């Protein structure tokens, strides 16, 4: 039952992230993507989405560091993401 509840809840987080994106609410989208990724750490596409969104919304040094760490993590997981690599170079 617990595994089903976690899967159901994490799916809801992804839907809420989509709703936040549609509403243009970056902070809410980031929050729900982070919650989703806690349950699905292997979800590289969603992690890339989070990385790009974090990079787009940075305002502090800590946020720059977090965005860079997530970008690096995605590129370690999948080095063939050349578009993301170019994005990361422009970000840094």
Secondary structure as GFF3:
##gff-version 3
##sequence-region A 1 92
A	DSSP	alpha_helix	2	23	.	.	.	ID=ss1
A	DSSP	alpha_helix	26	39	.	.	.	ID=ss2
A	DSSP	alpha_helix	44	57	.	.	.	ID=ss3
A	DSSP	alpha_helix	61	77	.	.	.	ID=ss4
A	DSSP	alpha_helix	82	91	.	.	.	ID=ss5
###
